[in-house]
Amino acid sequence: MEAVENLRKYLKIPTVHPDINYEPVLDLLKQIANDLKLSVGVYQYVAGNPIIVLTWIGTHPSLKSVLLNSHMDTVPVIKENWVYDPFGGVVDAEGNIHGRGAQDCKSVGLMYLEAIRRLKNAGVRLQRTVHVLFVPDEELGGNKGMGVFVNTDDFRALNVGFAIDEGFANADNKFTISYSDRLSWKFVVDCEGTTGHASFLLNDTPGEKLTYFLNKVYELRDESKQKLKQDPSLSLSDVISANLTQLQGGYTSNVIPEKLTLVFDFRLPPTTDLAKFEESISRWCEEAGTGVTIRFLSKNQPYATKLDKSNQFWVAFENGIQELQVPYEIIVYKATTDAYHLRRVGVPCIGFVPLRNTVPLKHSDNEYLNTNAFLEAIDFYTKLIPALGNC
């Protein structure tokens, strides 16, 4: 089956950070575009990070277009933890397609393209132009991909009126739709202090300051866990997640380092009082002692897409789901995606993937997607794309 074979080919191309060669992906997408008679545009604003746009021109190209987005990059793998080769594109006896990116999110880009294949084979024409976008760097925040692309004349020339970006699979018999993302606040805390022989009990050491700040973070983390435990109506989208992701410092075992560095990844609900939150972490730095400083890697602001009758694309989308009689839930996305960058420049965007009865395996060992779920998602897009393209 062509759709499955194309996904297997895509999964066999390693696109894991930190060193990614996107050229094999570009070759594959050009081949598929040629088969589908879609035009191809390639943009590159940061070396080694191409942005690829496959375009199906509508009968009324002056109308606002529809953008279907996915990202090419994936998180790394620990191969020894995998039952199958994460870059083998293996299909097991149950029809599960194994590989890094099977859910996040190589399958998503091919769902769009394989749906367009079916529509074109059936002679369907759309009034609106449809752009299928493949971007790099999403897993690192998108600053070398979507983050820069949305600020260019090349992007503005796409005339986008509505976009769909990646979403979470749902383990139950329903779809999950997001209209906003939790906010990504990533920052570095440097703790400088007294250095000396590790046999001494010196004052004002970096480790003491680090401990104070880290305790504050984990107090906040515990508060979020307690909120989820005490109120079953809450989800991860409703609380702050806080995690230490990197710890750096020292050069030998018997010397107290002059500096220790911590890197944090916080995800905040869009309802968070950001000024108050920033005041809190600045105060933690002050209380930890002199020489404790903070620098931000990201400080996302809240943006949301309206899901009401004022958004004609949402009306068409919702009608499409209701016609299929598939239940759905509307959430704030638990993580942060390239949808953030689209909403930031005023493009209405939802996070969505038509995968139900599917265990979410984003970033997991042994990531896979069942063939039937993949094909059902393509079926859904053959109905949804015309609804959006003709609304």
N, C-alpha and C positions, 0 to 999 in steps of 0.2 A: 504494500500500500504506500503510495507516494508520500502522503503526509507523514506517516511514521518514519519512512526512510529518510526524509529530509530532516526530521528532528534528530534521528540517530546520527546523521552526518554532522549536524550542528553540535551535538553533545560530544562528538569525538574531537572537536577543536578545543584545546585547553585555553580558556580565557580567564585564568585566575591571577589575582594580584600577587606580587607586585609588578612583575614584568610580563606584559601582555602583547602579543603580536596579533593584531586584528585583521591582517591581510587575508588569511584563509577564510575568515567570516565574510569579508567583503567579496571574495571570489564566489563563495556559495550564494550570497544574496544577489549578486549580479546574474548568476546562472538562473536562479529562480525568477528574477525580474524579467529576464529575457524570455523565459517560458511563458510568463503571464503577460508579456508585452506591457510592462510597467516602466516608466522612466526612472532613472536613478540619478540622484544627486549626492555628492560626497563633499562634506565640508570639514575642515580641520583648522581649528584655532589654537590648539595646543599639540605640539609634535607628538605623533604616536597615538593620538586619540581621535580617530575619524568619527564623524557623525554621518549616518547613511539614511537617505530618504528615498523610499520607493513610492511613486505617485501614480494613482489611477485618476485621470482627469475626468471631471464630470461634464455633463452636457451644458451646464450653466456655471462655468468656472469662476465667474465674478461673485458667486455666492460664497459666504463663509464656508471654509473647508472643515473637514473632520480629521483629527489627528489621532492615530493609534500608536501608542508608544510602548517600547520595551527596551531593556538594556542588555548589552552583549557581555559585560563583565560579570564575573562571579567571585564569590569568596573562595579562599583556598580550601584544600582538602588534606586530611591525614589518611593517606592511602591504606595504611594497615588497619584502619577502622572500617573499611568498606568490604562488603561481601563480594561485590563485582568491581571491576575496573571503573573508576569514576569518569574515565574518558573513553570507555569502550562502547557506549551506546547499546548495552546489552538489553535484550528483551527476554524476560524469564518466562517460565511455563504458565504463570498467571497473567501474562500480558503486561507486566509492569516494565516500563522503560526506565532503566537506571542511568544516572549520570548527574554530575554537578551541573546545575542549571535546568534540570528536568522540570522543576516548578518555578525556579527563580533565576532568570525568567525567560529562558530560551524557548520554551514551549509557547509562551505568550505571543512572541513575535510571529511564530509560525502559525498559530491559530488564526491571526489576522490574514496572513498571506494565503493559507489554504482555503479559508472562507471566500476570499476574493477569487481564487481559482474556480471554485464551484459556481460562484455567481457569474463570472465571465463565460464559463462553459455553458451556462444556461441562457446566455444572451442578455443578461440583466444590465441595464444602464442606470447610472445614478445622476441626479442633478448636481449634487455637490462633489467637489474633488475630495478624494480620500488620500491622506498621506500616511504611510506606515514608516515609523521612525525607529531606528536602531542606534542607541547612544552608548558611549563608553562611560566609565568612571562613576556610575550610580552608587556602587557599593562604598565608595570613598566620599560621597557627598555630591557628586555631579559637577564639581567646579571646573572640570576639564571637558565636560560634555554639555548636558542640558543647561547647566548654570550659566555658561558663557553663551550658548547658542541662542537662548531666548532674548538676549540683548542685541542681536545682530539684525542687519537689514535682510539677510538671507532668511532668517526665521520670520520676520514680519512679512516677507513676500509670500509665505505660505498661506497667509490670510486665514488663520485658524480661528474658528468660532467655538469649537468644543473639542475636548481631548479625553481619551481614556488612557490611564496608566495601569501599571501592575496592581494586583490586589492579593488578598489572602484566599487560599482554598478554604472551604468550609467542610468540617467533618460530618455535619448533619445534612439533611435534605433541604438545603436552602443556599442562597447566594449571599455574599457579603459585599456591601458597597460602602465606600468611604468618600466623604466630601471634604475632609480636612486631614492633615497629618499631625501627630504629636510633633512638638518642636525639638529640633536637635540642638542642644547646647553642649558643645564639647570644649573642654578647656584644659590647660596645663597649669599645674601649681608647682612652683619652684620653692624649695625650702633650703635656705642657706643658713649656716651657723658655724659654731666652733668646730674646728678639726683638731685631731691629735691622736695619740696612741690609744688603741682600743682597750687597753687595760685600765685606763683612767675613767673616773666618773665626772666628766666635764659637764658644765652647764651650757645651756643655750645651743644644744646640738641639733642638726637637721632632723634626726630621727624623732626627737621629742616633738618638734613642730609638726612633722609629718603625722605622728600619731594623733595629735589633737585634731588636725583637720580631717583625717580619715575617720575618726570616731564620730565627728559631726555628720559626715556623709552617710555613715552606716546607721546612725540614729534616724536620719531622714528616710533611708531605705527601709528600715524596720517599720516606720510609721506607715509607709505605703503598703507593705505586706499585711500589716494589721488591718488597714482599711479594707483590703480585698477579702480578708478572712472574715471580718465582722459584717460585711454587707455584700451578700451574693449578687445583688443587682449591679454592682460595679464590675468593670473589666479593666484590663491593663491600660486601656485608653484613658481611663479616668484618674489615674494616679501618676506620680512622678517616679520614673525608674532611674536609679543612680548606680553606676558601676565603675569601679577602677579597672582600666583596661591596660595600662602600662605603668611600670615602676622602674626608674632608672637611677643609677648613682653608684659611687664607690668604685675603687679600682684594686683593692686588696683586702684580705680578710682581717688584718690587724690594724687598720687605720680608719678612724671615724671620718667619713667623707665630708667635704665642705659643703656639698649640695646634694640633695635628693629631689628627684622630679617625679611627679605623679600626673597621669593623664586620665581624665574622666569622660565618660559618655553619659550625659543626662538626657532623658526624653520627657518633655513636659506637655501636659494637656494644654490645648490652645486657650483654655480659660484661666491659665495661671497668671497671677499678678507678676509680670516679669520684672518690674522695677523692684518690688519687694523681694523677689527671689534673688536678684542680683545683689541687693543690699545684704541679704543673709550670708551669701558665700563670701562677700567682701569682708563682712564682719568676722567670719571664721578665720580668714587670713590674718586680720589684725589681732585677734585673740590668740592665735597660734604663736605669735611672737614676731620680732623684727626679722627682716630678710625673707618673709613669705610673700610671694607675689603671684598674681594670676594673669594669664593671657588666654584669650579665647580663640579657638579654632573655628567655631561656628556659634551663631546666636540667632537662630531662626525666629522670625516674627509670625504671628498667626494670620493665615489666609484661608478662606473657605469658599466653597462653591454653593450657590443657592440651588436647592432642590425643591423648586416650587413652579407654579405655572408661568412665572416670569422667564423661565429658562426653557425655551421650546425644545431644546435637545434633550433635557431631562424628561420632559413630558413624553417625547417619542421613545426614549429609553425605557421609562417606567411602563408605558403601554406595551412595549415588546415583551417585558418580563411577565406582565400580568396576563397577556394572551397565552403564554406558555404555562400559566398557572404554577409558577415556581415561587415559593415563598422567599422572602429576602429580609435582611437586616441592614440597617444603616448605622455606621459607626464612624468614629474618628480612627484613622489608621494607627495601628499600634507603634509603627516605626516612622521613618521619614523616607520619602521617595522623591523621584524627579517631578512628581505632581506638584510638589512645593514650588519649584521654580516656575512652572507654568502658571500656577495661581498667582505667584508674585508679580507677574507681568499682565495679569488681568484675564488670562485664559481660563474659562470654566473647565474644570477637570474633575473626573471621578476616578477613584481607584477601584478596579474591578477585574476579576477573572472568573469566567463561568465554570468554576469547578466546585461541585457539591459532592457530598458523600466521599470526600477525599481528605485524608489526614494531611494537614499542613506540614511540609518538610523543608521549608526555607532554611538554608544554612545548616541543615542537619547532615550527619553521616548517613550514607545509604539513601540519599535523595532519589526519589523516583516518582513517576506519574503513570497511572494505569492507562493503557491504550484506549479503553472504552471511554474513560473520562476525557481524554484528549480529543477524541473524535466527537463526543457529545458537545464539547466546548466549541469545536469548529461548526457543528450544526447550529448552535445558538447564534454564532456570529453571522452565519448566512442569513439569519432573520434580522439581527440587530443592525448590521451595517446598512442595508437598504432603508431601514426605518430612520436612521440618522441621516443618510445621504439624500433622502427625499423629503425631509421635514421642512 
